[in-house]
Amino acid sequence: TKTIAARHPAHYAENLAVNAIAAHYAALAEKQGIAVTIDLVVPEHAGSLTDAELASVFGNLLENAIESCVRSRGHVVPPPAAETPANEQGQPSFALSSRPSHELPPQPFLELKARVLDGRLVIVLDNTCAEPPAKDGERYLSSKRGGRAPGLGLSSITAIAAAHGGRATFDSDERAFHSSVILEL
């Protein structure tokens, strides 16, 4: 217990399963240089939702968000020349983009919020998404499966939401991937 507390001292939610998942993934994201905002109000006992279901929903959302942020790094442009470290010969240590600094993409981010509203747990997650994931109709295809099959994480979230009288929606734009999950308590 002391080891876990020392590694993940943050308190995100009253629900212990959600708190453990949030602390674990927040630490992973921060190690990757991802700007993390987590604001959760999840009660210790979440109605008919089991801790396993909550862990699955929050874990899948956060794992996908971190993966998307890390993948976006290939699209991040290095800082302008004035901020570029030089090597021993005085040359920039990496190639610079021709894009002006005002067009530089922001630091990868994830923003997770959850609240209980009118007897429902509402979860919203926005994260960096440099390229929208491929879709087959309404279903997103998993990058882990080479973009050929629907992802298990989003399918699992959708199934849990449906089993609890709610719904899960996902979409993306040129900047971010947006996840919204509503679960009846």
Phi, psi and omega in degrees: 000317180297321179296314180296314180300321181291325182280328185227071185285347184293144176246116183252329186207154176291328179288121186296322179295313180295319179299315180297316179296313181298316180296317180299308183287329176297317179297317178298316181296315181297324176296333180271003180078023180268133176286121186246129172233119178231124180224096187241135168236091181236116184294159180304316178246115187257058177059230182277355179285130177276161176299325179296319179294316178298317179297321179296314181297305182294320180297314179295318178300311184290321178298315179297320181297315180295317179300317179297317179298316180295317178298330182291343181302329178296345181255356181280131182269139179298166180294162178300163186306322181298334182257002185277125177294146180257154175274188183297335180270005180083005180272151176304141184279357173204159183291142179264151176279156176274358180285140176298154184298331180290349178259003180295137178292150180288169174302139177305144184219159165218137180231114182244129177225147175212142179213155170264120180228122177051045177076015179232144172269119181251124182239131179229130178227128172240138179212158178304137178211098183291324179228126179301138179294153179293151180232153171238096187069240179265354184261135176282142178266141185282133174289337179288340180252024178069019179071019183253346184220153178299148179286145178286326182298306180294324177296320179295315178300314180299317180294318179295317178299314180297322180293340180246032174065023181239203179205161176231133178232145182222138172203172181216160173227194184290347184246326191211161171257136185240125178240134176226129181229131176238127182232128175289136178271000000 
